[in-house]
Each structure stands twice: as C-alpha cells, then as structure tokens.
Amino acid sequence: MAAGLRYPGKVVVVTGGTSGIGLAVVREFVRQGAKVVFCAPGSEEEKGRAIQKELQDSGSPGEGYFQVCDVRSETDIKVLISVTVERYGHLDCLVNNAGGHPPDQTIDEVSAQEFRSLMDLNVVSYFLAAKFALPHLRETKGNIINIASLVVAMGQKWGVPYVASKGAIAAMTKAMAIDESKYGVRVNSISPGNIWTPMWEYLASHKASPEAAIQEASDAQLLGRFGTPAEVAAAVLYFAADGTFCTGIDLVLSGGAELGYGKKNPIACKS
C-alpha cells in the first residue's frame, strides 16, 4: 500500500453513494486506500455499476463496489451490511448519507403519510444501518458518520418535515455516541449548509425563479458561495481517519451561513 494514504485497507459503507455528497465521499475514501461498498436503489443500478467501473479503471489505491439497496427496506439494509462483511471480512466505518428533501411546503400541505415517508427515508434508514453495522463496528472499534444539516441549528422556512428529520439525526447521533462509547465506537454527524448537489439543483428548479434562488443561496454564506461535495467528503474523512478523539460531535459545515443577523420578521418581509 502506498505511503501517505489516510484510510488504507479500511472497509467503509456509504449509503446514497451515486451522486452529490455520497459520491464525493466514495471517491475520497477510495482515493485514500479504503474498500468502499456504496449503495443506491435499483433505479440507480446502471449508474452505480458505471461508477464502480470508473473507480476500478482510475488506478486509485482503494476499491469501490456497488450494491443495490433501497434504504427504506430493512431487508435491503441487512443485505448491504452482510455483503460488505462477506466480501471484505470486516467493517470499519458507516457513512449514513442517503436521504431526501421535498420541495417547499407549509405544514397545511403535508400529509401524515408524507411526513412518515420522509422520516423512513431520512431517519429510520440511519437507525437501521447503524443497528446492523454496529456488531461489526464494535469488533473493529470503528465509527459512524451521519449526514445531518445546518437546518438542525437554524430551522428552515416551509420545511417542517425535513427539519424534523435532520434534527432527529443529530439527536440520535449523540445518544448513540453515549451508548457505543463502551465498545470504542465513535459516532459523529456533519451538518452541511448550502452544498451544490443535484438535489439542490432539483429544488431550485421548483422555485419561481431558479436563478434568483441560486443567487440568494450563494449570498447566504459569509464565504459568498456554495460548498462543494468534495469539501464535505474531506470532513467525513477527517472524522473517520483523524478525529479519533471526537464522538457525539455535530460539525457545522456552512461557510458561515448561520452567523450574523438577517431579515427575519415575516410581517416586515412580506414573504
């Protein structure tokens, strides 16, 4: 194994690994020498296989393997973990990333079933992946990294279900970190702000003026731009490889979006 790699020979599972933040995480871990099993639903299988081949052909020191998995299915998640351990013999890191963000909706427009469905996708999937990965992570004193969101700290207009789901992830991370500390397993979360991903592009396309929405979101950061998936991946790698005294932490990765005052009076703003 080449010198200077930050996660050589480690085995990692990444959910939602075929686009956006998840794909950047997969590529970064493979680049650092890890063996990565990444997943997406069956509708993404062709894309997943193409990414697997791309990684194989890249000459990277690590390895990527695609596994079909709908994270809303408990059976699929069990298979994802078992395939990983059967293929590579152990598990060192779980990155819970798969999730969704519905378009803007007031609470009056959200049905109970829509709320439950989003919780299944964004929260229950994290819980189940952790549940089935932990017996293996305890053996390796591994770690879990959950992708939450800046909305955990800030809230978000017209996003009650999404904010609730991401808040649950951050809270669950802390509770899990307490329980798993006796096994030497670390559990942390990352709360990205505006990161330019296909999901963000999709949400912008549903705005009255996508261009204005993108510009407004760019201006929301002190750094004056969106973050990149690669920047989130670097933070994920830090928690896995270097942050060995970190557990129960929620790392805000926001470009300073939460700092300072802004127009918030809904009566004065008329929006």
Rosetta silent file (secondary structure, phi, psi, omega in degrees, C-alpha in Angstrom):
SEQUENCE: MAAGLRYPGKVVVVTGGTSGIGLAVVREFVRQGAKVVFCAPGSEEEKGRAIQKELQDSGSPGEGYFQVCDVRSETDIKVLISVTVERYGHLDCLVNNAGGHPPDQTIDEVSAQEFRSLMDLNVVSYFLAAKFALPHLRETKGNIINIASLVVAMGQKWGVPYVASKGAIAAMTKAMAIDESKYGVRVNSISPGNIWTPMWEYLASHKASPEAAIQEASDAQLLGRFGTPAEVAAAVLYFAADGTFCTGIDLVLSGGAELGYGKKNPIACKS
SCORE:     score description
SCORE:     0.000 S_00000001
   1 L     0.000  134.930 -176.697    0.000    0.000    0.000 S_00000001
   2 L   -64.021  145.724  178.751    1.352    3.424   -0.986 S_00000001
   3 L   -69.908  153.982  175.031    2.655    5.662    1.774 S_00000001
   4 L    88.695   -3.594  177.594    0.682    8.711    2.807 S_00000001
   5 L   -74.248  144.325 -173.275   -2.784    7.208    2.446 S_00000001
   6 L   -96.244  -14.244  179.564   -5.164    8.217    5.229 S_00000001
   7 L  -145.053   46.045 -173.541   -7.517    5.181    5.335 S_00000001
   8 L   -66.978  133.488  175.133   -5.667    2.268    3.704 S_00000001
   9 L    74.681   -3.064  179.369   -7.304   -1.146    3.869 S_00000001
  10 L   -77.635  153.230 -178.183  -10.276    0.104    5.867 S_00000001
  11 E  -111.723  127.466 -172.427  -13.771   -1.024    4.891 S_00000001
  12 E  -129.440  138.767  169.728  -16.478    1.603    4.523 S_00000001
  13 E  -109.060  130.881  177.486  -20.199    1.537    3.718 S_00000001
  14 E  -125.365  119.423  175.431  -21.693    4.669    2.160 S_00000001
  15 L   -87.108  150.250 -177.648  -25.436    4.957    1.606 S_00000001
  16 L    61.733   49.788 -168.713  -26.692    7.137   -1.221 S_00000001
  17 L   -98.767   14.613 -175.618  -23.340    6.844   -2.940 S_00000001
  18 L  -105.853   -0.043  177.789  -24.142    7.524   -6.593 S_00000001
  19 L  -159.459  165.369  172.134  -24.484   11.321   -6.588 S_00000001
  20 H    57.545 -137.078 -178.015  -23.788   14.513   -4.684 S_00000001
  21 H   -60.295  -43.549 -177.416  -22.167   14.273   -1.271 S_00000001
  22 H   -59.362  -44.518  179.791  -22.332   10.476   -1.192 S_00000001
  23 H   -65.396  -39.630  177.381  -20.451   10.058   -4.455 S_00000001
  24 H   -62.607  -38.378  178.110  -17.792   12.538   -3.343 S_00000001
  25 H   -64.761  -45.491  178.345  -17.363   10.556   -0.116 S_00000001
  26 H   -56.509  -49.945 -177.528  -16.993    7.297   -2.054 S_00000001
  27 H   -62.769  -39.748 -178.601  -14.345    8.788   -4.325 S_00000001
  28 H   -67.558  -42.854  179.533  -12.386   10.337   -1.466 S_00000001
  29 H   -65.800  -40.925  177.658  -12.269    7.117    0.571 S_00000001
  30 H   -63.011  -40.606  178.828  -11.228    5.078   -2.470 S_00000001
  31 H   -62.590  -27.637 -178.808   -8.542    7.665   -3.208 S_00000001
  32 L   -96.478   13.629  171.087   -7.282    7.209    0.361 S_00000001
  33 L    94.626    6.654 -178.018   -6.989    3.427    0.037 S_00000001
  34 L   -84.828  160.342  172.386  -10.286    2.242    1.515 S_00000001
  35 E  -102.762  113.979 -168.676  -12.544   -0.537    0.268 S_00000001
  36 E  -115.368  124.545  169.759  -15.937    1.094   -0.146 S_00000001
  37 E  -101.724  118.788 -178.842  -19.317   -0.529   -0.598 S_00000001
  38 E  -121.180  154.017 -171.222  -21.768    2.118   -1.767 S_00000001
  39 E  -137.885  162.312  172.705  -25.434    1.774   -2.485 S_00000001
  40 E  -162.669  166.853  178.721  -28.483    3.274   -4.149 S_00000001
  41 L   -64.581  169.803 -178.263  -31.919    1.930   -5.150 S_00000001
  42 H   -58.296  -29.797  178.544  -32.407   -0.355   -8.129 S_00000001
  43 H   -63.984  -17.899 -179.163  -33.322    2.588  -10.344 S_00000001
  44 H  -104.449   10.484 -172.662  -29.717    3.749   -9.951 S_00000001
  45 H   -61.771  -44.446 -179.083  -28.112    0.356  -10.640 S_00000001
  46 H   -60.332  -43.364  178.568  -26.771    1.198  -14.095 S_00000001
  47 H   -64.366  -42.278  179.977  -25.232    4.398  -12.758 S_00000001
  48 H   -61.723  -43.209  178.688  -23.814    2.568   -9.747 S_00000001
  49 H   -64.708  -37.079  178.888  -22.156   -0.101  -11.902 S_00000001
  50 H   -65.693  -38.777  177.246  -20.678    2.619  -14.119 S_00000001
  51 H   -66.088  -41.414  177.661  -19.208    4.361  -11.069 S_00000001
  52 H   -57.930  -45.234  179.221  -17.783    1.048   -9.851 S_00000001
  53 H   -65.372  -40.923  178.299  -16.065    0.551  -13.220 S_00000001
  54 H   -58.724  -42.166  179.806  -14.811    4.130  -13.214 S_00000001
  55 H   -67.304  -39.228  178.847  -13.232    3.564   -9.813 S_00000001
  56 H   -63.520  -38.216 -175.979  -11.678    0.293  -10.948 S_00000001
  57 H   -84.177   -7.559 -172.703  -10.199    1.971  -14.017 S_00000001
  58 L   -77.552  -18.537 -176.173   -8.970    5.056  -12.169 S_00000001
  59 L    80.245    9.263  177.779   -5.865    3.454  -10.710 S_00000001
  60 L   -65.164  151.191 -177.516   -6.861    4.583   -7.215 S_00000001
  61 L   -72.441  -18.140  179.030   -5.321    2.557   -4.377 S_00000001
  62 L   -94.591 -162.131 -174.496   -8.713    1.716   -2.911 S_00000001
  63 E  -147.899  141.373  175.463  -11.721   -0.138   -4.279 S_00000001
  64 E  -120.734  138.295  179.910  -15.383    0.632   -4.861 S_00000001
  65 E  -134.942  126.325 -178.292  -18.196   -1.906   -5.021 S_00000001
  66 E   -92.481  136.756  177.044  -21.828   -1.049   -5.806 S_00000001
  67 E  -131.225  127.886  175.208  -24.705   -2.788   -4.050 S_00000001
  68 E   -65.919  130.888  178.095  -28.365   -2.214   -4.810 S_00000001
  69 L  -161.107  119.803  168.950  -30.135   -1.079   -1.647 S_00000001
  70 L   -90.406  111.141 -172.112  -33.312    0.873   -1.032 S_00000001
  71 L   -68.684   -6.464  173.476  -32.593    2.265    2.424 S_00000001
  72 L   -81.001   -6.180 -179.041  -36.320    2.306    3.187 S_00000001
  73 L  -105.007  119.266  177.672  -36.147   -1.505    3.206 S_00000001
  74 H   -61.133  -39.599  179.313  -34.880   -3.198    6.360 S_00000001
  75 H   -62.237  -44.537  179.936  -34.111   -6.329    4.358 S_00000001
  76 H   -61.121  -40.204 -179.672  -32.041   -4.377    1.837 S_00000001
  77 H   -66.708  -41.545  176.236  -30.022   -2.758    4.608 S_00000001
  78 H   -57.810  -44.013 -179.488  -29.336   -6.134    6.237 S_00000001
  79 H   -65.235  -41.776  178.957  -28.109   -7.435    2.882 S_00000001
  80 H   -54.517  -47.447 -178.251  -25.942   -4.343    2.347 S_00000001
  81 H   -70.824  -42.004 -178.008  -24.077   -4.928    5.601 S_00000001
  82 H   -66.963  -38.997  177.468  -23.811   -8.690    5.198 S_00000001
  83 H   -61.777  -40.982  179.955  -22.497   -8.377    1.617 S_00000001
  84 H   -61.148  -48.623 -176.447  -19.855   -5.928    2.841 S_00000001
  85 H   -70.425  -37.688  177.134  -18.623   -8.187    5.618 S_00000001
  86 H   -64.371  -37.314 -176.553  -18.729  -11.307    3.444 S_00000001
  87 H   -75.892  -39.752 -171.344  -16.735   -9.554    0.731 S_00000001
  88 H  -117.802   -7.874  172.372  -14.123   -7.821    2.876 S_00000001
  89 L    90.977  -18.816  179.559  -14.162   -9.645    6.214 S_00000001
  90 L  -162.718 -179.481  179.104  -14.859   -6.702    8.492 S_00000001
  91 L  -143.066  131.258 -178.002  -16.306   -3.184    8.688 S_00000001
  92 L  -110.898  -26.795 -172.435  -14.588   -0.025    9.918 S_00000001
  93 E  -153.589  136.688  172.546  -16.889    2.860    9.026 S_00000001
  94 E  -116.927  125.790  173.801  -20.521    3.539    8.151 S_00000001
  95 E  -111.051  105.734  176.732  -21.432    6.792    6.409 S_00000001
  96 E   -84.067  108.944 -174.915  -25.182    7.363    6.588 S_00000001
  97 L  -128.480  -29.241 -174.164  -25.863    9.785    3.764 S_00000001
  98 L   -58.429  139.823  178.571  -28.928    8.685    1.771 S_00000001
  99 L   177.376  179.459 -178.917  -31.911   10.961    2.146 S_00000001
 100 L  -141.598  161.214  178.881  -34.315   13.337    0.505 S_00000001
 101 L  -135.539  107.970 -179.747  -35.520   16.926    0.678 S_00000001
 102 L   -70.249  159.596  173.563  -39.070   17.649   -0.517 S_00000001
 103 L   -60.805  165.379 -179.480  -39.941   20.934   -2.223 S_00000001
 104 L   -53.331  132.773  176.784  -41.178   23.812   -0.069 S_00000001
 105 L  -148.874  138.565  169.106  -44.437   23.020    1.720 S_00000001
 106 L   -77.000  162.984 -179.135  -46.351   24.600    4.566 S_00000001
 107 H   -61.021  -29.239  179.543  -47.456   22.257    7.311 S_00000001
 108 H   -65.842  -23.961 -176.999  -51.020   22.522    5.972 S_00000001
 109 H   -92.428   -6.636 -175.484  -49.895   20.936    2.715 S_00000001
 110 L   -99.290  125.210  176.386  -48.078   17.969    4.278 S_00000001
 111 L   -83.349  161.905  176.813  -49.989   14.768    4.949 S_00000001
 112 H   -60.858  -37.369 -179.648  -49.193   12.446    7.814 S_00000001
 113 H   -67.505  -39.104  177.132  -48.147    9.799    5.310 S_00000001
 114 H   -62.748  -40.568  178.503  -45.746   12.184    3.574 S_00000001
 115 H   -63.361  -47.352 -179.943  -44.227   13.038    6.948 S_00000001
 116 H   -62.143  -40.381 -178.699  -43.857    9.362    7.877 S_00000001
 117 H   -63.007  -40.910  178.974  -42.341    8.523    4.478 S_00000001
 118 H   -67.878  -38.063  177.015  -39.685   11.201    4.844 S_00000001
 119 H   -64.338  -38.345  176.051  -38.841   10.013    8.348 S_00000001
 120 H   -60.031  -44.077 -177.650  -38.465    6.467    6.998 S_00000001
 121 H   -71.917  -45.665 -170.190  -36.071    7.692    4.332 S_00000001
 122 H   -91.428  -24.586 -173.488  -34.079   10.220    6.357 S_00000001
 123 H  -119.427  -54.017 -176.537  -34.106    8.813    9.904 S_00000001
 124 H   -61.393  -35.281  178.584  -35.223    5.190   10.158 S_00000001
 125 H   -62.915  -39.242  177.331  -32.730    4.229    7.442 S_00000001
 126 H   -64.319  -44.449  179.301  -29.881    5.716    9.506 S_00000001
 127 H   -58.960  -47.084 -176.412  -31.091    3.876   12.580 S_00000001
 128 H   -69.193  -41.511  178.265  -31.308    0.537   10.759 S_00000001
 129 H   -61.126  -42.197  177.267  -27.951    0.858    9.009 S_00000001
 130 H   -64.291  -44.291 -178.072  -26.329    1.647   12.353 S_00000001
 131 H   -56.304  -44.681 -176.145  -28.180   -1.188   14.087 S_00000001
 132 H   -85.222  -21.337  176.918  -26.931   -3.824   11.643 S_00000001
 133 H   -82.084  -30.215 -170.759  -23.455   -2.348   11.240 S_00000001
 134 H   -60.002  -38.695  177.259  -22.703   -1.941   14.941 S_00000001
 135 H   -55.659  -33.477  179.568  -21.987   -5.599   15.775 S_00000001
 136 H   -82.560  -38.094  179.090  -19.166   -5.420   13.216 S_00000001
 137 H   -66.665  -32.021  177.495  -18.027   -1.900   14.124 S_00000001
 138 H   -64.022  -34.962  179.711  -17.694   -2.918   17.773 S_00000001
 139 H   -67.769  -33.016 -175.990  -15.193   -5.592   16.731 S_00000001
 140 H  -101.314   -0.478 -171.570  -13.022   -3.068   14.877 S_00000001
 141 L    51.855   50.680 -176.517  -13.641   -0.077   17.191 S_00000001
 142 L   -84.687 -156.583 -176.564  -14.931    1.639   14.100 S_00000001
 143 E  -152.686  159.311  177.520  -17.074    4.699   13.621 S_00000001
 144 E  -122.034  136.983  175.097  -20.318    6.056   12.204 S_00000001
 145 E  -125.268  118.263 -179.378  -20.721    9.390   10.433 S_00000001
 146 E  -103.367  131.082  176.578  -24.258   10.663    9.924 S_00000001
 147 E   -87.999  113.789  177.980  -25.014   13.437    7.440 S_00000001
 148 L  -103.084 -130.179 -179.537  -27.434   15.874    9.069 S_00000001
 149 L  -168.362  154.345  175.060  -27.954   19.509    8.007 S_00000001
 150 L   -59.444  -24.458 -179.367  -27.429   23.100    9.049 S_00000001
 151 H   -63.934  -16.789  174.467  -31.204   23.337    9.464 S_00000001
 152 H   -55.535  -41.977 -177.510  -30.738   21.407   12.727 S_00000001
 153 H   -89.831  -28.886 -170.178  -29.426   24.636   14.261 S_00000001
 154 H  -106.523  -21.080 -167.867  -31.268   27.214   12.154 S_00000001
 155 L    74.665  179.225  179.913  -34.609   25.771   11.153 S_00000001
 156 L  -160.262  136.085  178.916  -35.909   26.344    7.624 S_00000001
 157 L   -66.897  136.946  176.878  -38.920   28.070    6.123 S_00000001
 158 L    56.336   39.514 -178.586  -41.535   25.749    4.615 S_00000001
 159 L  -144.793   38.302 -175.349  -39.572   22.666    5.625 S_00000001
 160 H   -55.002  -49.470 -178.480  -41.075   21.244    8.832 S_00000001
 161 H   -62.225  -43.217 -178.443  -40.742   17.537    7.871 S_00000001
 162 H   -64.432  -46.407 -179.958  -37.175   17.911    6.583 S_00000001
 163 H   -61.463  -41.674  178.751  -36.016   19.926    9.596 S_00000001
 164 H   -60.474  -41.323 -177.780  -37.643   17.401   11.932 S_00000001
 165 H   -67.642  -41.910 -178.583  -35.859   14.528   10.202 S_00000001
 166 H   -72.521  -33.402  174.052  -32.436   16.172   10.313 S_00000001
 167 H   -62.634  -37.910  177.738  -32.914   17.208   13.933 S_00000001
 168 H   -63.790  -38.360  179.376  -33.644   13.591   14.773 S_00000001
 169 H   -62.937  -47.361 -178.818  -30.388   12.524   13.114 S_00000001
 170 H   -63.080  -40.895  179.393  -28.293   14.966   15.147 S_00000001
 171 H   -68.365  -41.732  179.050  -30.006   13.966   18.393 S_00000001
 172 H   -62.669  -36.620  178.707  -29.720   10.243   17.611 S_00000001
 173 H   -57.540  -46.706 -178.679  -26.011   10.704   16.912 S_00000001
 174 H   -65.411  -43.242  179.572  -25.396   11.990   20.439 S_00000001
 175 H   -63.637  -41.432 -179.978  -27.446    9.235   22.065 S_00000001
 176 H   -67.173  -37.827  178.703  -25.686    6.568   20.008 S_00000001
 177 H   -60.428  -38.599  178.216  -22.273    8.028   20.827 S_00000001
 178 H   -64.059  -50.615 -175.577  -23.026    7.603   24.531 S_00000001
 179 H   -64.871  -38.549 -172.669  -24.167    4.010   24.203 S_00000001
 180 H   -88.022   -6.163 -178.970  -21.390    2.886   21.878 S_00000001
 181 H   -61.363  -31.054 -178.929  -18.501    4.519   23.740 S_00000001
 182 H   -68.209  -17.066  177.051  -18.084    1.434   25.902 S_00000001
 183 H   -98.637   -0.699 -176.942  -17.202   -0.501   22.737 S_00000001
 184 L    77.864   15.249  178.466  -14.778    2.146   21.487 S_00000001
 185 L   -91.905  128.100  177.656  -17.100    3.047   18.606 S_00000001
 186 E   -96.180  142.457  179.382  -17.250    6.752   17.732 S_00000001
 187 E  -133.472  119.521 -178.817  -20.436    8.315   16.342 S_00000001
 188 E  -134.265  164.376  175.230  -20.438   11.812   14.840 S_00000001
 189 E  -131.724  159.396  176.215  -22.543   13.883   12.477 S_00000001
 190 E  -124.793  132.979  179.866  -21.895   16.592    9.924 S_00000001
 191 E  -113.582   90.258  178.012  -24.372   19.407    9.243 S_00000001
 192 E   -73.051  150.399  170.138  -23.717   20.877    5.796 S_00000001
 193 L   -91.548 -130.862 -178.874  -25.270   24.148    4.734 S_00000001
 194 L   -77.636  103.365  177.390  -25.754   25.025    1.064 S_00000001
 195 E  -111.542  130.419 -176.590  -23.767   22.433   -0.878 S_00000001
 196 L   -76.246  105.708 -177.914  -24.127   22.419   -4.673 S_00000001
 197 L  -133.543  167.196  173.873  -25.534   18.972   -5.438 S_00000001
 198 H   -56.862  -32.832  178.451  -28.057   17.511   -7.900 S_00000001
 199 H   -65.581  -42.331  179.250  -30.618   17.677   -5.071 S_00000001
 200 H   -64.430  -41.641  179.038  -30.042   21.419   -4.628 S_00000001
 201 H   -61.222  -40.698  178.120  -30.320   21.912   -8.382 S_00000001
 202 H   -63.490  -45.984 -179.630  -33.604   19.959   -8.384 S_00000001
 203 H   -63.612  -39.939  178.307  -35.047   22.021   -5.535 S_00000001
 204 H   -62.176  -34.564 -177.894  -34.026   25.268   -7.258 S_00000001
 205 H   -65.973  -17.392  179.486  -35.809   24.144  -10.413 S_00000001
 206 L   -93.791    1.329  177.125  -39.084   24.160   -8.469 S_00000001
 207 L   -83.657  158.906  177.661  -38.715   27.805   -7.456 S_00000001
 208 L   -59.725  -38.835  176.604  -40.475   30.632   -9.327 S_00000001
 209 L  -131.824   94.484 -179.457  -37.046   31.928  -10.345 S_00000001
 210 H   -55.336  -40.296 -178.715  -34.339   29.237  -10.113 S_00000001
 211 H   -62.470  -42.949  179.528  -31.597   31.750  -10.929 S_00000001
 212 H   -66.031  -37.900  179.753  -32.692   34.091   -8.144 S_00000001
 213 H   -65.211  -40.506  179.901  -32.937   31.186   -5.690 S_00000001
 214 H   -67.005  -41.830  179.180  -29.410   30.040   -6.528 S_00000001
 215 H   -65.188  -42.576  178.658  -28.021   33.553   -6.170 S_00000001
 216 H   -61.139  -41.430  179.516  -29.805   34.059   -2.852 S_00000001
 217 H   -68.106  -37.101  176.091  -28.415   30.792   -1.558 S_00000001
 218 H   -62.331  -41.126 -177.481  -24.904   31.713   -2.678 S_00000001
 219 H   -73.662  -12.061 -177.646  -25.191   35.037   -0.875 S_00000001
 220 L   -71.672  -19.613 -178.551  -26.333   33.330    2.344 S_00000001
 221 L   -93.782  142.702  172.224  -22.766   32.257    3.183 S_00000001
 222 L   -58.490  -31.485 -179.984  -20.114   34.587    4.555 S_00000001
 223 L   -79.759   -5.754  171.130  -17.802   32.953    2.031 S_00000001
 224 L    73.504   23.476 -178.706  -20.163   34.021   -0.755 S_00000001
 225 L  -158.582  166.992  168.246  -20.568   30.656   -2.463 S_00000001
 226 L   -70.981  153.693  165.820  -21.985   27.183   -2.208 S_00000001
 227 E   -79.280  168.870  179.273  -19.878   24.488   -0.612 S_00000001
 228 L  -112.811  152.315  174.453  -18.796   21.512   -2.706 S_00000001
 229 H   -55.042  -35.865  179.780  -19.431   17.808   -2.158 S_00000001
 230 H   -62.927  -34.008  178.242  -15.652   17.323   -2.066 S_00000001
 231 H   -68.787  -36.199  175.228  -15.422   19.680    0.919 S_00000001
 232 H   -67.704  -41.741  179.297  -18.000   17.602    2.786 S_00000001
 233 H   -59.746  -37.004  178.377  -16.131   14.433    1.851 S_00000001
 234 H   -63.859  -36.949  178.012  -12.953   15.890    3.348 S_00000001
 235 H   -69.816  -38.966  176.864  -14.783   16.434    6.629 S_00000001
 236 H   -61.350  -45.853  178.737  -16.163   12.885    6.572 S_00000001
 237 H   -61.096  -38.725  177.943  -12.659   11.525    6.026 S_00000001
 238 H   -57.935  -49.796 -179.486  -11.386   13.620    8.933 S_00000001
 239 H   -60.097  -40.522 -177.008  -13.898   12.053   11.324 S_00000001
 240 H   -71.714  -44.954 -168.586  -13.096    8.551   10.083 S_00000001
 241 H   -99.929  -34.408 -170.045   -9.317    8.756    9.867 S_00000001
 242 H  -116.093  -30.618 -173.987   -8.080   11.599   12.042 S_00000001
 243 L   -83.241   57.048 -171.965  -10.737   12.679   14.528 S_00000001
 244 L   -74.999   -7.576  174.771  -10.062    9.827   16.908 S_00000001
 245 L  -109.777   17.792  179.680  -10.916   11.932   19.981 S_00000001
 246 L  -108.207  125.006  168.557  -14.231   13.073   18.503 S_00000001
 247 L  -152.731  144.217 -177.749  -17.526   11.451   19.375 S_00000001
 248 L    74.822   13.469 -177.544  -21.023   12.851   19.692 S_00000001
 249 L   -91.862  142.492  167.647  -19.977   15.935   17.707 S_00000001
 250 E  -112.421  109.805 -178.207  -22.085   17.690   15.099 S_00000001
 251 E   -87.959  117.037  178.115  -19.705   19.518   12.761 S_00000001
 252 E   -83.110  124.346 -176.229  -21.320   22.533   11.099 S_00000001
 253 E  -124.203   84.180 -161.640  -20.021   22.913    7.547 S_00000001
 254 L  -130.385   -4.980 -173.984  -21.746   26.061    6.402 S_00000001
 255 L    64.199   19.087  178.284  -19.428   28.750    5.067 S_00000001
 256 L    83.930   17.915 -175.530  -20.645   30.902    7.960 S_00000001
 257 L   -62.180  -27.248 -175.336  -24.301   30.921    6.902 S_00000001
 258 L   -87.991   -0.857 -174.598  -25.547   30.846   10.489 S_00000001
 259 L   -94.722  144.652  175.657  -23.544   33.886   11.641 S_00000001
 260 L    86.041  172.385 -179.860  -24.818   37.435   11.953 S_00000001
 261 L   -89.281  158.880  175.608  -28.254   38.987   11.768 S_00000001
 262 L  -151.547  171.594  177.782  -30.663   38.822    8.850 S_00000001
 263 L   -71.789  118.740 -176.336  -34.187   39.854    7.896 S_00000001
 264 L  -128.595  -16.388 -176.773  -36.486   37.537    9.779 S_00000001
 265 L   -67.393  109.429 -175.733  -39.711   39.431   10.572 S_00000001
 266 H   -66.008  -23.585  178.464  -42.325   37.679    8.397 S_00000001
 267 H   -75.404  -45.060  179.947  -44.646   40.673    8.609 S_00000001
 268 H   -69.328  -36.805 -176.431  -41.996   43.165    7.534 S_00000001
 269 H   -77.091  -25.933  179.350  -40.526   40.889    4.858 S_00000001
 270 L    56.273   41.326  179.963  -43.933   40.028    3.335 S_00000001
 271 L  -141.279    0.000    0.000  -42.647   36.662    2.094 S_00000001
